[in-house]
Amino acid sequence: MTGKSPRRVPVRRCTGCMNGFPKDLLFRIAKSGGKAVYDEKCLIQSRGAYVCRNPRCIAKAIKTGRAGRSIGADASEVLAYLSVLAGGENK
């Protein structure tokens, strides 16, 4: 066997459905300045939470509060914004 092996794809767990997905298919929420923010380019060096682009998963993440608990900040406003983004993408 010659050549390089394929690169490993980072997998993250959705805080809504708790399933694992490739990192680039999920929204990332991070804590910045004590508040939860949408980290579109994954550049904020802080603890983060991931959620599917599925509106039902986002609703479940809001209901259970898992995303906010995992980063230590209230994430409901950010998740509501992401819900709008996800709804716009499905049209």
Summary of the structure (lengths in Angstrom):
residues: 91
radius of gyration: 14.3
end to end distance: 45.4
largest distance: 51.1
contacts: 251
relative contact order: 0.21
helix: 36%
strand: 23%
